[in-house]
Amino acid sequence: MPSKKEQKQRILKRVQEWAGDSHNALAWYESERIASFGCTPSQAVEGGHYEALMAYLDAIEIGGFA
């Protein structure tokens, strides 16, 4: 399992294209509440939910709803 820092970097890299740039990706990571998690992506990673967050991003990527 990657470290929390590596997890964060992987997520930021993955959402950067959708967010428009690295600044917006970081803003999303730190402040966007994901209803199905009840917290921000940052909080989800800190809570040990990296794999679930990546699965969520997989679903969004193929056209699922947030």
N, C-alpha and C positions, 0 to 999 in steps of 0.2 A: 504494500500500500504506500502510495506516495505521501510525503510529509504534507502538513497543512499548507505550507508555503507553495509547494509544488501543485497541490490541488487547486489552490487559488489561481496560480499562473495558467494552469490548463483550462480552467473555466473561463478566465478572462480572454485567453487566446481564442477560445471557441466562440464566445459571444461578441467579440470585437467587430466582426463583419456585420452582424445584425445591429449592433449599437452605433456603428458609424466610425468610431475611433476608440483608442485606448482610454481616453478620459471618460467617455460615456459608458464604456464597458465597466470601468471601476465604479462609476456612480450607480449603475444598475446593481452591481455586485453588493455594494454596501447599503443601498437604501430601498431597493424595490422589494416590496413584500410579495411573496408568492403564496397565494391563498391556500394551496394544497399542502404547503409546509407550515404555514402559520408564522413565517419568519422570512428574513432576507436570505439571499444565497450565502452571504458571509456567515450568518448565524447557523444556517444548515450545515455548512462545512465544519464550523467549530463544534457543532453538536454531533458530529460523526456521520452525517448523512450525505457524504460526497457521492457515493455510488447512486443513491436515489436521485440526487440532483442531476447527475449525468444522464440517468435514464429519463428524467423530466425533459432535459434539453434534447435528447434523442427524439422524444415524442413531438416536441415543438418543431424540430428540424424537418420531420416528415409530414408536417401539416396539422398536428394536434393542437388542441386549444390549451391556453395557459390556465 
